[in-house]
Amino acid sequence: MRRIRKSILRLPMEKRAGLALQEAVDEVIAEHARLGLPLYIGRNGKVVKLPPRKVRGLSKSNHCK
């Protein structure tokens, strides 16, 4: 388990929850890319399958818009 910085502990609970969710999403994307698995996401109200080659191309900056 990683150590939590004191600056994060000073944030409101909803902000900390958002950061934790973002970290979890990053880990799922990284694991799917590493294992070569497709990723299913919601896009425009529909479920879309991203093939492993596209999962590898996802960056942390553009997967949760």
Contacts in CASP RR format, 6 or more apart in sequence:
PFRMAT RR
TARGET T0000
AUTHOR 0000-0000-0000
METHOD contacts of the structure
MODEL  1
MRRIRKSILRLPMEKRAGLALQEAVDEVIAEHARLGLPLYIGRNGKVVKL
PPRKVRGLSKSNHCK
8 16 0 8 1.000
8 19 0 8 1.000
9 16 0 8 1.000
11 19 0 8 1.000
22 64 0 8 1.000
25 63 0 8 1.000
25 64 0 8 1.000
26 60 0 8 1.000
28 39 0 8 1.000
29 39 0 8 1.000
29 55 0 8 1.000
29 58 0 8 1.000
29 63 0 8 1.000
31 37 0 8 1.000
32 38 0 8 1.000
32 39 0 8 1.000
32 52 0 8 1.000
32 55 0 8 1.000
33 52 0 8 1.000
33 55 0 8 1.000
33 56 0 8 1.000
33 57 0 8 1.000
33 58 0 8 1.000
36 52 0 8 1.000
36 55 0 8 1.000
36 56 0 8 1.000
37 52 0 8 1.000
37 55 0 8 1.000
38 49 0 8 1.000
38 50 0 8 1.000
38 51 0 8 1.000
38 52 0 8 1.000
38 55 0 8 1.000
39 49 0 8 1.000
39 50 0 8 1.000
39 55 0 8 1.000
39 58 0 8 1.000
40 47 0 8 1.000
40 48 0 8 1.000
40 49 0 8 1.000
40 50 0 8 1.000
41 47 0 8 1.000
41 48 0 8 1.000
41 50 0 8 1.000
41 63 0 8 1.000
42 48 0 8 1.000
50 58 0 8 1.000
END
